[in-house]
Amino acid sequence: MELTPNEQDKQRALRRMKAIALAFLLGAAVVFVVAQLNVNAGPWVGYVAAMAEAGMVGALADWFAVTALFRHPLGLPIPHTAIIPSKKDALGDNLGDFVGANFLAESVVIDKLRRVGIGGRLGGWLAQPLNAERLTAELATAVRAAVTVLRDEDVAAVLENALVKRLIEQPWGPPLGRLLGQLLTDGAHHKLVDLLTERAYEWVRDNHGAVSRVVSQRLPGWSPRFVDGLVADKLYGEVLAFAWAVHSDPEHAMRKAVDTFLLEFAHDLRTDPATIERAEAVKLQVLAHPEVQILFGSAWGTAKKMLLDAAEDKSSELRRRVRDGLVALGGRLSEDAELRSKVDNWLQGVASYVVANYRGEIITLITDTVQRWDAEETSRKVELQVGRDLQFIRINGTVVGALAGLAIHTVAQFLM
């Protein structure tokens, strides 16, 4: 049997105590033999012999009792001996019942949690920056371990399937219509329109040649070149003036036309079946696009790298926010009695639920573990834990037996 260093120390202590208990027995036997050999030396010899004889009886009786707990005395299969090896499973069942009734009772657990006041203790502990930093480091280690254990392809497949399925099942038209309508009602789109009109004006301003070529290409081939230039310049000026007017006048008719178009489009996205169907078709095309598929596939890899980098870097924004959040939570728990009460009640509720629903599984863990133990090994391990103290029973049996024998012999002599 493999013994740990601690068990080896206990084994040496057990052997010493067994040797001492045996020495008491042998001492009593030697005294008894000497007394019997000198029986005529005087009346006092009878007292010594009676005391030694009773001491031997007490020592042998207690040796038998202690030994019977762990094995058959002298290897003889005497009934009701080797109690621990033969009753191992029953002892495990009784131990499980004892733990369940006295330690896992719902009232016991809740009363203990109530008296401990975990909320207040946790608050005081978390309020210390060093403790918050330590917990943050432990959480970072747990995150690294969890992320590392997960297979990238499995997580990516789950995310892709869950996300794509959700996007496909959820129609895009009505929610987009509601969002667009809300933005238009709030006027949040005006800055975007300003940007677009500004860029349109700048493009027209900076691309006189491109506008002129387009106009010239549309004019008849028989038209004189100088006429084409005059028409192109005139049309360019009108386009530039129109672009500037749309950009500079918030009440321009073109802007109002854009607003009207967008409002009607938002309404159609919410209510028009044909528009909703076209939005769904566009959605499917977008989701089926190879670049979108690649984006879904790489999303987990990107998120994983971000998590690992943030967890490794002690000065990362994520760890700093977690640490500061824990310190703030500790301060609130220390100062806010209502919050402490909520935390304590929540913990008591969790403990009550666990005990009520899983007490049987916890007890089964004890009984099943004991049942799997080898009977002889169990006996040896138990003896290592308590055998040294049990040897005092043998020593006390020798001493008490000797004193009892002396007392009985004395009384008998006075009655004779």
N, C-alpha and C positions, 0 to 999 in steps of 0.2 A: 504494500500500500504506500503510495507516494505521500509523504508528509511535508507540510510546509515548515519553515523554520520555527514558527510559533508553536505548531503541533509537536515538533521535535523537543522543544523546551518543556512542553506540558508532559510529554512522555517521560522525560528524565525525572521531572518532579514526581510523577506518578510512581515510578519505580522506587524512588527514595522513600516515599510514604509507605509503599507496600513493605519495603525492607524494615522500616521502623515498626509497623504494625506486627510483622512477623517476629521481630525482636522481642516485643512485649509478650507474645505467645510463648516463645522459646524461654524467655526469662521466667515466666510463670511455671513452665514445665520443669526447668532446672530447680527452682525453689521447691516444687512439689517432690521431686526425686530426692533432693538433699534432706527434706523433712522426713520422708519415709525411711531413709537410711538411718536417721537419728531420732527415731520415734521415742526412745527411752531417755532422751536427754533432759526431758522435763515437760511439765504440762503445757508450757508455751508452744511446744512443737506442734501440738494439735491445732492451735489457732493458725499457725503459719501454714500448715498443710491444708487446712480447710480454705484459707484465703487463696492459696495458689491453685487449689483444685477448682474452686469456683471461677477464678480468673481464667483458667484454661477453657472451662466450659463457655464462659461468656465470649472469649476470643474466638473459639471455634464456631459458636452459633452466629456471631456477627460476620465472621469470614464467609460462612455459608450463605447468609442473607445477601451480603454485598456481591459475592461471586455469582449467585443465582440470577442477579439482574442481567448479567452480560453473557453468561455461558453456563453449561452444565458443570457443577462442581465435580472435580476429579474425572471429568469426561463421562460421568454416569447420567443416563437419561432419566433423571428423577423428575416426576411430575411437578409442574409449576416452577420449573427453573428455566434458565436462558430466556427470561421474560422479554427482553427487548428484541432479540432476533425473531422469536416466535410470534410476538404480538406487534411487530413493526407496523403493519398496515392498520391495525386497530388503533395503535397509538397515533398514527398519522391522521386517521379520521377524528379521533378525539381532540387532537391538537387543532385541526381545522374547525371543528365545532366550537372549541374554546375561543379561538381567535374571532370567529364570526359573531359569537354571542357577546364577547366582552370588549372587543376592539373595533369591530366593524358594525356595531349597532348604530343605527341612524342617529339616535339621541346622543350617543357617546361622541360620535364624530362632530356633530353640529355644536354640542356644548364645548368641545375642545377648540374648535375654530372660533367660537364666540369669545371664549376667554383669551385666546391668543391675540385677537385683533390684528389680523394679517394686513388689513388696509393701512392702518397707522404705521406698522413696522415697515411695510413695503415703501410707504411714502418717505419715511425718514431715511431709509436706505438709498432709495433712488435720488433723493435730493442731494446726496453727496456726489460731486462731479466725478470723483475717481470710481465710484461704484457704477455710475451711469456709463462711463467709458468702458469699464470692464464688461458690463452687460452688452454694450454695443459691439465690442470685440467678439463676444460669444455669439451674438446674433449674426455677425458677419461670417464667422466660421461655419455656422449652421447653414447660411445661405450658400456659401461656397461648396459645402459638402452636398447639399441638395441639388444644386445646379450641375455639379460635376457628375453626380451619379446618374442623372437623367440622360438618356440617349438623345442626341440632337435630332436624329431622323424621326424618332417616336414623337417627341414634343412638337416638332415642326408639322408632322402629319396630323396630330390632334388639333393643333391651332388652325392649320389650314382647313381641315374638314369642318371644325366648329365655326370658324369665321365665315368661310364661303357658304356653308349651309345657312347660317344666320342671314347673311347678305342676300342670298337667293330667296329665302322664305319671306323676308321683309320687303314689301313693295316700296319703291323709291319715290314714286310720284307724289302721293299725298303728303308725306313728311317734308319733302323738298318744297312742295307748294306752300305748306304752312310756314316753313322757315323763310322762304323768299317773300311771302306776303308780309310777315312780321318785319323783315328788314326794310321793305319798301314803305310800310306804314311808319316806321321809326325814322325813315330818311337816312338809314345807315349806308345806302348805296350811293349817296350823292358824292362822297369823296372818290369812289371808284369811277363814277361818271366824269368827275372833274379830271381825274388822271387820264382817262381815255381820250377825252376831248383835247386835253393839253398835248398828249402825244400825237394825236391826229393833226392838230394845227402845226406842231413842230415838224412833222414829217412833210406836210404839204409845203411849208416854208423852205425846208432844206432840200427839196427835190423838184425844183422848177423844171429841170431838164427832163426828168422822168414823166412829169405831167404833160409837158409839151410834146414829147414823143408819142404818148398815148393818143393825144388829141389829133396830131398830124396823121397818125396811122388810120384814124377813122374818117378823115376828110376824103373827098373824091380825088382820084389820081390826076384829073385834068385841072384841078385848082392850082393857081400860081403859088410858088413857094412863099412869096412875101405875104400873100393872103393867109396861107396856113399859119405863118408865124404870128400875124396879127390876131387871128382867131384863137390860137393856142394861148397867147399872152392874155387876151381878154378873159378866156375861160379860166385860166390859172388864177387871175386876180379875183374872179368871182368865187372860185373854190376856196381861195385863201381867206377872203372876207367872210365867207360862210363859216369856215372852220373857226375863225376868230370870234365870230358872233356867238356861235354855239358854246365856245369855251368861256367867254367873258360874261355872258348873260344867263344867270341862273333860271330866269323865267322864259328862256327861249322856247319857241314852239317845238323845236326838235327834241329838246330835253323832255318836254311834257309828253311828246309822242313816245319817247323811250319809256317814260314812266307808265304811260297807259298800256304799252305793249307788255311790259314786264308784269303789271298787275293782272292783265288778262291771261298771261301765260301762267302765273302763279295760281289763278283761279282754275284754269284748265287742268293743271297738274293735280289739283285736289278733286275735281268733279267730273272732268270730261273723260269718258272711257277710252276714247281713241288716243288722247294725249298720254294717259296713264299707261296704255299698252305700248306706245312708242318709247316711253321712258323705261319700261321694263326691258324692251328689246335692246335699248342702249346699255342698260345695266348688264345684261348678259354678255354683250359684246365686250364691255370693259373688263368684266371678270374673266372672260376667256382669253384675253390678250396675253401673249407670252410674257411681256414685261411685268404684268400684274401678277402672273403666276410666280415669276422669279422673286418678286417683292414679298409675296406670302411665304415662299420657301426660305428667304433670308431673314425674315422678321425675327425668328427665335435666335438665330446666330447673333444678330445685332444686339438684341435684348440681353442675351447671355453675356456677351463681351462687356456690355455696359455694367451689368450687375457685378461681374467678377472684378472689373477694374475699380468700381466704386467700393466693393467690399475689401479689396486689397489695400487701397489707399486710405491711410488713417486721416488724411486731411480732405478727403472727398466731400462734396456737398451732401451726398446721401448720408454718410456716417455722421457728419456734423449735425444735420437736421435730426437724425435719430437720437443722437446723444442729447441735444438740446431739448428735444421733445420728452425724453425720459426724465431729465432734470426738472422740466416744467411740470410733468405729471407728478413727480415726487413732491414738489412744492405744493401742488394743489391737494394731494392726498393728506399732507401734513396739516394744512390750514383749513380745509373744507370738510367739516364733520359730515355733511350730507353725502358728499362723494365717498368718503370712507365707509359710510353706512351702506351705500349702494354696492361698493366693491365687496364688503363683507357678506352682504346678503347674496350677491351673485356667487361668491365662492361657496357659501353654505348651500345654495341651491344646486350647484354643480356636484358638491360632495354628496348631498342627499340623493341626487339622481344616480350617481355612480354606485353608492352603497346599496340603494334600493334595487337597482337593475343588474349589478355585476358582482354582488357579494358572493353569489354562488360560484362564479368563475374564479374569484380570488381564493375562495376556500378550496376549490378543486385544484388550483395551482399548488397549494400546500399538500393536499392529500396525494395527488398524482406524483409530485416530486418525491414524497416519502416512499410511495409504492415502487418507484423506479430504483430506489437505493438497494444495494446488496445488503442482505440481512447481517452477515458477519462484519462487513465494513461499517455498517451503521452502528453496530454494537461497539466496535473499536473506537469510532469517532466520538460516540457519546461518552464512553469511558474516559477518553482523553480529556473531555471537557469537565466532567464531574467526578471522575474516579479518585483524584487526589483528596478531595473533601470527604468522599465516602470512606476513605481509610481511617479517618478520625472516628468513624463508628466502631471499627474494629478495636482501635486503641481504647476508646471509651468503654466498649464492652468488656475489655480485659480489666480495666480499673474498676468499673462499677461492679462487675461480677465478683472480683476479689473482695471488695468492700461488703457486698451482699453476703458472700460466703462467710466472712469474718463475723458479720452481725448475726447470721443464723447460728453459727457454731457457738457464739457467745451466749445467745439466748438459750440454746439447748443445754449448755453447761450449767446455767443457773437454774434451769427447770429440773435437772436430774437430781 
